[in-house]
Amino acid sequence: MGPDGRWLEVAPPNAQSCLVIYPKSMMAGWEEMKAGIVFLCDDINGTFERMKAAGVKFLEEPNPMPWGTYARFEDEDGNEFLLKG
């Protein structure tokens, strides 16, 4: 997230998920954003293709960033999530 990026990841031992806490100011447009849930996967492109084929509505294609590749998707109620690889 850049040279000044700082965040905290919290998870119980051997967990497959974690909570990430970061300053809102690290994300451009944070004033407009809702709370986020990020799903980490080993193969983002393959997971993206499988989810898309299953009917998941993605708001963008996988987007490479310095901290990893991500794609935004939403559920049937319009809640947004991130898929990160």
MIDRENSE-657082 format. One record per atom (N, C-alpha, C): residue number from 1; atom name; x, y negated, z. Coordinates in nm, 2 decimals. Layout:
// residues N
LOKE  nr atom      x      y      z
LOKE NUM   CA      X      Y      Z
...
***
This chain:
// residues 85
LOKE  nr atom      x      y      z
LOKE   1    N   0.08   0.12   0.00
LOKE   1   CA   0.00   0.00   0.00
LOKE   1    C   0.09  -0.13   0.00
LOKE   2    N   0.20  -0.11  -0.05
LOKE   2   CA   0.29  -0.23  -0.06
LOKE   2    C   0.40  -0.23   0.05
LOKE   3    N   0.49  -0.32   0.04
LOKE   3   CA   0.60  -0.32   0.14
LOKE   3    C   0.56  -0.35   0.28
LOKE   4    N   0.45  -0.43   0.30
LOKE   4   CA   0.40  -0.47   0.43
LOKE   4    C   0.28  -0.38   0.48
LOKE   5    N   0.25  -0.28   0.40
LOKE   5   CA   0.14  -0.19   0.44
LOKE   5    C   0.16  -0.12   0.57
LOKE   6    N   0.06  -0.12   0.65
LOKE   6   CA   0.07  -0.05   0.78
LOKE   6    C  -0.07   0.01   0.81
LOKE   7    N  -0.08   0.13   0.85
LOKE   7   CA  -0.20   0.20   0.89
LOKE   7    C  -0.18   0.31   0.99
LOKE   8    N  -0.28   0.35   1.05
LOKE   8   CA  -0.27   0.46   1.15
LOKE   8    C  -0.37   0.57   1.10
LOKE   9    N  -0.31   0.70   1.10
LOKE   9   CA  -0.39   0.81   1.07
LOKE   9    C  -0.41   0.90   1.20
LOKE  10    N  -0.53   0.93   1.23
LOKE  10   CA  -0.56   1.01   1.35
LOKE  10    C  -0.63   1.14   1.32
LOKE  11    N  -0.58   1.25   1.37
LOKE  11   CA  -0.64   1.38   1.35
LOKE  11    C  -0.60   1.48   1.46
LOKE  12    N  -0.69   1.57   1.49
LOKE  12   CA  -0.65   1.67   1.58
LOKE  12    C  -0.55   1.77   1.52
LOKE  13    N  -0.47   1.84   1.60
LOKE  13   CA  -0.37   1.93   1.54
LOKE  13    C  -0.43   2.03   1.44
LOKE  14    N  -0.36   2.05   1.33
LOKE  14   CA  -0.40   2.15   1.22
LOKE  14    C  -0.54   2.11   1.15
LOKE  15    N  -0.58   1.98   1.16
LOKE  15   CA  -0.70   1.94   1.10
LOKE  15    C  -0.68   1.93   0.95
LOKE  16    N  -0.79   1.94   0.88
LOKE  16   CA  -0.79   1.92   0.73
LOKE  16    C  -0.85   1.78   0.70
LOKE  17    N  -0.88   1.70   0.80
LOKE  17   CA  -0.93   1.57   0.77
LOKE  17    C  -0.88   1.48   0.88
LOKE  18    N  -0.88   1.35   0.85
LOKE  18   CA  -0.83   1.25   0.95
LOKE  18    C  -0.90   1.12   0.94
LOKE  19    N  -0.89   1.04   1.04
LOKE  19   CA  -0.94   0.90   1.04
LOKE  19    C  -0.83   0.81   1.01
LOKE  20    N  -0.85   0.72   0.91
LOKE  20   CA  -0.74   0.62   0.88
LOKE  20    C  -0.79   0.48   0.92
LOKE  21    N  -0.71   0.41   1.00
LOKE  21   CA  -0.75   0.28   1.04
LOKE  21    C  -0.64   0.18   0.98
LOKE  22    N  -0.69   0.07   0.92
LOKE  22   CA  -0.60  -0.02   0.86
LOKE  22    C  -0.66  -0.16   0.86
LOKE  23    N  -0.58  -0.26   0.86
LOKE  23   CA  -0.63  -0.40   0.85
LOKE  23    C  -0.71  -0.43   0.73
LOKE  24    N  -0.83  -0.48   0.74
LOKE  24   CA  -0.91  -0.51   0.62
LOKE  24    C  -0.84  -0.60   0.52
LOKE  25    N  -0.75  -0.68   0.57
LOKE  25   CA  -0.68  -0.78   0.48
LOKE  25    C  -0.59  -0.71   0.38
LOKE  26    N  -0.56  -0.58   0.40
LOKE  26   CA  -0.48  -0.50   0.31
LOKE  26    C  -0.55  -0.47   0.17
LOKE  27    N  -0.68  -0.48   0.18
LOKE  27   CA  -0.76  -0.45   0.06
LOKE  27    C  -0.82  -0.58   0.00
LOKE  28    N  -0.79  -0.60  -0.13
LOKE  28   CA  -0.85  -0.71  -0.20
LOKE  28    C  -1.00  -0.70  -0.20
LOKE  29    N  -1.07  -0.80  -0.18
LOKE  29   CA  -1.21  -0.80  -0.18
LOKE  29    C  -1.28  -0.73  -0.06
LOKE  30    N  -1.20  -0.72   0.05
LOKE  30   CA  -1.25  -0.65   0.17
LOKE  30    C  -1.38  -0.71   0.23
LOKE  31    N  -1.41  -0.84   0.20
LOKE  31   CA  -1.53  -0.90   0.25
LOKE  31    C  -1.65  -0.83   0.20
LOKE  32    N  -1.64  -0.77   0.08
LOKE  32   CA  -1.76  -0.71   0.01
LOKE  32    C  -1.77  -0.56   0.04
LOKE  33    N  -1.66  -0.50   0.10
LOKE  33   CA  -1.66  -0.36   0.12
LOKE  33    C  -1.74  -0.31   0.24
LOKE  34    N  -1.78  -0.18   0.22
LOKE  34   CA  -1.85  -0.11   0.33
LOKE  34    C  -1.74  -0.02   0.40
LOKE  35    N  -1.78   0.03   0.51
LOKE  35   CA  -1.69   0.13   0.58
LOKE  35    C  -1.67   0.24   0.48
LOKE  36    N  -1.54   0.30   0.48
LOKE  36   CA  -1.51   0.40   0.38
LOKE  36    C  -1.47   0.53   0.44
LOKE  37    N  -1.50   0.64   0.37
LOKE  37   CA  -1.46   0.77   0.40
LOKE  37    C  -1.38   0.82   0.28
LOKE  38    N  -1.26   0.87   0.31
LOKE  38   CA  -1.17   0.92   0.20
LOKE  38    C  -1.16   1.07   0.21
LOKE  39    N  -1.17   1.14   0.10
LOKE  39   CA  -1.15   1.28   0.09
LOKE  39    C  -1.02   1.31   0.02
LOKE  40    N  -0.93   1.37   0.09
LOKE  40   CA  -0.80   1.40   0.04
LOKE  40    C  -0.80   1.54  -0.03
LOKE  41    N  -0.74   1.55  -0.15
LOKE  41   CA  -0.73   1.67  -0.22
LOKE  41    C  -0.59   1.69  -0.28
LOKE  42    N  -0.55   1.81  -0.30
LOKE  42   CA  -0.42   1.84  -0.36
LOKE  42    C  -0.41   1.81  -0.51
LOKE  43    N  -0.52   1.83  -0.58
LOKE  43   CA  -0.53   1.82  -0.73
LOKE  43    C  -0.64   1.72  -0.76
LOKE  44    N  -0.61   1.59  -0.76
LOKE  44   CA  -0.72   1.49  -0.78
LOKE  44    C  -0.79   1.50  -0.92
LOKE  45    N  -0.71   1.53  -1.02
LOKE  45   CA  -0.76   1.53  -1.15
LOKE  45    C  -0.85   1.65  -1.17
LOKE  46    N  -0.81   1.77  -1.12
LOKE  46   CA  -0.89   1.89  -1.13
LOKE  46    C  -1.02   1.88  -1.04
LOKE  47    N  -1.00   1.82  -0.92
LOKE  47   CA  -1.12   1.80  -0.83
LOKE  47    C  -1.22   1.70  -0.89
LOKE  48    N  -1.16   1.59  -0.95
LOKE  48   CA  -1.25   1.49  -1.02
LOKE  48    C  -1.33   1.56  -1.13
LOKE  49    N  -1.26   1.64  -1.21
LOKE  49   CA  -1.33   1.70  -1.32
LOKE  49    C  -1.44   1.80  -1.27
LOKE  50    N  -1.41   1.88  -1.17
LOKE  50   CA  -1.51   1.97  -1.12
LOKE  50    C  -1.63   1.90  -1.06
LOKE  51    N  -1.60   1.80  -0.98
LOKE  51   CA  -1.71   1.72  -0.92
LOKE  51    C  -1.80   1.65  -1.02
LOKE  52    N  -1.73   1.59  -1.12
LOKE  52   CA  -1.80   1.52  -1.23
LOKE  52    C  -1.89   1.62  -1.30
LOKE  53    N  -1.84   1.74  -1.33
LOKE  53   CA  -1.91   1.84  -1.41
LOKE  53    C  -2.03   1.89  -1.32
LOKE  54    N  -2.02   1.88  -1.19
LOKE  54   CA  -2.13   1.92  -1.10
LOKE  54    C  -2.23   1.81  -1.08
LOKE  55    N  -2.21   1.70  -1.15
LOKE  55   CA  -2.31   1.59  -1.14
LOKE  55    C  -2.28   1.48  -1.04
LOKE  56    N  -2.16   1.48  -0.98
LOKE  56   CA  -2.13   1.37  -0.89
LOKE  56    C  -2.11   1.24  -0.97
LOKE  57    N  -2.16   1.13  -0.93
LOKE  57   CA  -2.15   1.00  -1.00
LOKE  57    C  -2.02   0.93  -0.96
LOKE  58    N  -1.93   0.92  -1.04
LOKE  58   CA  -1.80   0.85  -1.02
LOKE  58    C  -1.82   0.71  -1.07
LOKE  59    N  -1.76   0.62  -0.99
LOKE  59   CA  -1.77   0.47  -1.03
LOKE  59    C  -1.65   0.43  -1.11
LOKE  60    N  -1.55   0.52  -1.12
LOKE  60   CA  -1.43   0.49  -1.19
LOKE  60    C  -1.35   0.62  -1.21
LOKE  61    N  -1.27   0.63  -1.31
LOKE  61   CA  -1.18   0.74  -1.34
LOKE  61    C  -1.07   0.74  -1.23
LOKE  62    N  -0.99   0.84  -1.21
LOKE  62   CA  -0.88   0.84  -1.12
LOKE  62    C  -0.78   0.73  -1.15
LOKE  63    N  -0.75   0.65  -1.05
LOKE  63   CA  -0.67   0.53  -1.06
LOKE  63    C  -0.54   0.54  -0.98
LOKE  64    N  -0.43   0.55  -1.05
LOKE  64   CA  -0.30   0.57  -0.98
LOKE  64    C  -0.26   0.44  -0.92
LOKE  65    N  -0.21   0.45  -0.79
LOKE  65   CA  -0.16   0.33  -0.71
LOKE  65    C  -0.03   0.38  -0.65
LOKE  66    N   0.05   0.28  -0.59
LOKE  66   CA   0.17   0.32  -0.53
LOKE  66    C   0.16   0.42  -0.42
LOKE  67    N   0.04   0.41  -0.35
LOKE  67   CA   0.02   0.50  -0.23
LOKE  67    C  -0.05   0.63  -0.27
LOKE  68    N  -0.08   0.65  -0.39
LOKE  68   CA  -0.15   0.77  -0.43
LOKE  68    C  -0.26   0.74  -0.54
LOKE  69    N  -0.32   0.84  -0.59
LOKE  69   CA  -0.43   0.82  -0.69
LOKE  69    C  -0.56   0.84  -0.63
LOKE  70    N  -0.66   0.76  -0.66
LOKE  70   CA  -0.79   0.77  -0.61
LOKE  70    C  -0.90   0.75  -0.71
LOKE  71    N  -1.02   0.79  -0.68
LOKE  71   CA  -1.14   0.76  -0.76
LOKE  71    C  -1.25   0.74  -0.67
LOKE  72    N  -1.33   0.64  -0.69
LOKE  72   CA  -1.45   0.61  -0.61
LOKE  72    C  -1.57   0.69  -0.67
LOKE  73    N  -1.65   0.74  -0.58
LOKE  73   CA  -1.78   0.80  -0.62
LOKE  73    C  -1.89   0.77  -0.52
LOKE  74    N  -2.01   0.80  -0.55
LOKE  74   CA  -2.12   0.76  -0.46
LOKE  74    C  -2.22   0.88  -0.45
LOKE  75    N  -2.29   0.88  -0.34
LOKE  75   CA  -2.39   0.99  -0.32
LOKE  75    C  -2.52   0.93  -0.37
LOKE  76    N  -2.63   1.01  -0.36
LOKE  76   CA  -2.76   0.98  -0.41
LOKE  76    C  -2.82   0.86  -0.35
LOKE  77    N  -2.77   0.82  -0.23
LOKE  77   CA  -2.82   0.70  -0.16
LOKE  77    C  -2.74   0.58  -0.18
LOKE  78    N  -2.64   0.59  -0.27
LOKE  78   CA  -2.55   0.47  -0.30
LOKE  78    C  -2.44   0.45  -0.21
LOKE  79    N  -2.41   0.54  -0.11
LOKE  79   CA  -2.30   0.53  -0.02
LOKE  79    C  -2.17   0.56  -0.10
LOKE  80    N  -2.07   0.48  -0.09
LOKE  80   CA  -1.94   0.50  -0.17
LOKE  80    C  -1.84   0.58  -0.08
LOKE  81    N  -1.76   0.66  -0.15
LOKE  81   CA  -1.65   0.74  -0.09
LOKE  81    C  -1.53   0.73  -0.19
LOKE  82    N  -1.42   0.77  -0.13
LOKE  82   CA  -1.30   0.78  -0.21
LOKE  82    C  -1.25   0.92  -0.22
LOKE  83    N  -1.21   0.96  -0.33
LOKE  83   CA  -1.13   1.09  -0.35
LOKE  83    C  -0.99   1.05  -0.37
LOKE  84    N  -0.90   1.10  -0.29
LOKE  84   CA  -0.76   1.06  -0.30
LOKE  84    C  -0.67   1.18  -0.32
LOKE  85    N  -0.57   1.17  -0.40
LOKE  85   CA  -0.48   1.28  -0.43
LOKE  85    C  -0.34   1.23  -0.41
***
